[in-house]
Amino acid sequence: MTDPDRFDPERKDNQHLGFGGGIYFCFGAPLARQETQIALTELARRLVNPRLVTDPPPYRHTPNLRGPQHLLVDIDGIT
C-alpha cells in the first residue's frame, strides 16, 4: 500500500479491518469506537446544510445485514 499514513477514503483494494472476536477481541476497540463517535459528531456539527442526495437511500435486501447500501450526502461547505 502506498502512503499508508495518509487518510484516503477512496483508496483501492482497502482490506477490511475488524476488531476480531472472543479471546482475540481487540483490547483497544472501546477506545477506537469512542474516538470515532467523537470525530463523526464533530464533523457533523461543522457541516453546512447537509442533505441526502437520494431520500430515502437505497437499502440492502438481506435479512441479516440491515441498513442503507450507501449514504450519499451533499453539503454546502465545512465551517
VOBA-1610 file (N, C-alpha, C; in pm, whole numbers, padded with zeros to 5 digits, always signed):
BEGIN
Met+00085-00117+00000Met+00000+00000+00000Met+00090+00124+00000Thr+00059+00216-00087Thr+00138+00339-00092Thr+00083+00441+00006Asp+00171+00508+00077Asp+00137+00614+00171Asp+00032+00570+00274Pro+00061+00467+00355Pro-00038+00412+00446Pro-00079+00505+00559Asp-00002+00609+00590Asp-00036+00700+00698Asp-00128+00814+00656Arg-00161+00821+00527Arg-00249+00927+00476Arg-00391+00873+00464Phe-00489+00948+00518Phe-00630+00909+00509Phe-00678+00929+00366Asp-00726+00823+00305Asp-00779+00830+00169Asp-00902+00741+00162Pro-01025+00797+00177Pro-01145+00715+00178Pro-01173+00644+00046Glu-01109+00686-00064Glu-01131+00622-00193Glu-01016+00530-00232Arg-00933+00492-00135Arg-00820+00403-00161Arg-00871+00270-00217Lys-00808+00222-00322Lys-00847+00096-00385Lys-00785-00022-00310Asp-00851-00136-00314Asp-00805-00260-00250Asp-00780-00241-00101Asn-00871-00171-00034Asn-00860-00148+00110Asn-00918-00270+00182Gln-00837-00342+00254Gln-00881-00462+00324Gln-00963-00424+00447His-01066-00504+00477His-01148-00482+00595His-01064-00502+00721Leu-01083-00416+00817Leu-01012-00427+00944Leu-01115-00429+01055Gly-01136-00547+01112Gly-01233-00561+01220Gly-01164-00570+01355Phe-01243-00577+01460Phe-01188-00586+01594Phe-01172-00730+01642Gly-01202-00828+01558Gly-01186-00967+01598Gly-01302-01011+01685Gly-01281-01122+01756Gly-01385-01174+01842Gly-01331-01271+01945Gly-01410-01296+02048Gly-01370-01391+02151Gly-01244-01347+02224Ile-01154-01441+02248Ile-01031-01407+02319Ile-00937-01323+02233Tyr-00968-01315+02104Tyr-00885-01235+02013Tyr-00943-01095+01989Phe-01043-01057+02068Phe-01105-00926+02051Phe-01004-00816+02084Cys-01003-00713+02004Cys-00907-00603+02018Cys-00925-00531+02151Phe-00817-00521+02225Phe-00818-00455+02355Phe-00851-00306+02342Gly-00815-00244+02232Gly-00838-00102+02212Gly-00969-00068+02143Ala-01055-00167+02117Ala-01179-00143+02044Ala-01270-00040+02111Pro-01292-00045+02243Pro-01378+00057+02304Pro-01325+00199+02285Leu-01194+00218+02296Leu-01136+00349+02274Leu-01151+00392+02128Ala-01128+00300+02036Ala-01143+00332+01894Ala-01287+00372+01861Arg-01384+00303+01920Arg-01524+00337+01896Arg-01558+00474+01953Gln-01506+00504+02072Gln-01533+00634+02132Gln-01468+00746+02051Glu-01346+00726+02005Glu-01279+00826+01922Glu-01355+00849+01792Thr-01405+00742+01732Thr-01482+00753+01608Thr-01611+00831+01631Gln-01679+00801+01742Gln-01804+00873+01772Gln-01777+01022+01792Ile-01672+01056+01863Ile-01637+01197+01886Ile-01603+01266+01753Ala-01522+01200+01670Ala-01482+01259+01542Ala-01601+01280+01449Leu-01689+01181+01438Leu-01805+01194+01348Leu-01904+01298+01400Thr-01921+01305+01532Thr-02010+01406+01590Thr-01957+01547+01560Glu-01827+01566+01575Glu-01767+01697+01548Glu-01775+01731+01399Leu-01752+01632+01313Leu-01765+01655+01169Leu-01908+01696+01134Ala-02006+01623+01186Ala-02146+01654+01157Ala-02183+01794+01206Arg-02127+01836+01318Arg-02155+01969+01372Arg-02101+02078+01280Arg-01994+02050+01208Arg-01930+02150+01123Arg-01984+02154+00980Leu-02063+02056+00939Leu-02115+02054+00802Leu-02220+02163+00783Val-02213+02233+00671Val-02308+02338+00639Val-02414+02281+00546Asn-02539+02282+00592Asn-02654+02237+00514Asn-02637+02096+00457Pro-02615+01995+00543Pro-02605+01858+00491Pro-02743+01806+00449Arg-02745+01731+00340Arg-02872+01674+00292Arg-02843+01547+00214Leu-02938+01454+00219Leu-02924+01329+00145Leu-02938+01356-00004Val-02855+01291-00084Val-02866+01303-00229Val-02989+01228-00276Thr-03013+01109-00220Thr-03131+01028-00251Thr-03205+01002-00121Asp-03330+01047-00113Asp-03408+01030+00010Asp-03537+00957-00022Pro-03559+00837+00028Pro-03474+00762+00119Pro-03359+00694+00043Pro-03252+00663+00112Pro-03139+00596+00046Pro-03174+00452+00012Pro-03105+00391-00086Pro-03133+00251-00120Pro-03088+00158-00006Tyr-03178+00068+00034Tyr-03149-00024+00145Tyr-03110-00162+00095Arg-03034-00233+00175Arg-02997-00372+00145Arg-03122-00460+00157His-03125-00565+00079His-03239-00655+00080His-03204-00787+00146Thr-03115-00784+00246Thr-03078-00907+00316Thr-03130-00900+00459Pro-03181-01011+00513Pro-03235-01009+00649Pro-03129-01002+00759Asn-03006-01041+00728Asn-02905-01047+00834Asn-02818-00922+00843Leu-02820-00835+00744Leu-02742-00712+00747Leu-02830-00599+00697Arg-02888-00524+00791Arg-02983-00419+00754Arg-02912-00286+00741Gly-02974-00194+00673Gly-02921-00059+00661Gly-02904-00020+00516Pro-02866+00105+00493Pro-02851+00153+00356Pro-02729+00091+00287Gln-02740+00074+00154Gln-02627+00026+00075Gln-02516+00131+00076His-02554+00256+00066His-02463+00369+00074His-02545+00490+00116Leu-02476+00590+00166Leu-02544+00709+00216Leu-02472+00831+00160Leu-02518+00876+00044Leu-02457+00991-00021Leu-02514+01119+00038Val-02423+01208+00081Val-02464+01334+00143Val-02400+01448+00066Asp-02480+01549+00038Asp-02429+01670-00028Asp-02423+01780+00078Ile-02319+01862+00072Ile-02304+01971+00169Ile-02268+02100+00096Asp-02292+02213+00163Asp-02255+02342+00106Asp-02116+02385+00150Gly-02060+02319+00251Gly-01927+02353+00298Gly-01903+02299+00438Ile-01784+02329+00489Ile-01746+02290+00624Ile-01694+02414+00695Thr-01746+02438+00816Thr-01702+02556+00890Thr-01581+02525+00976
//
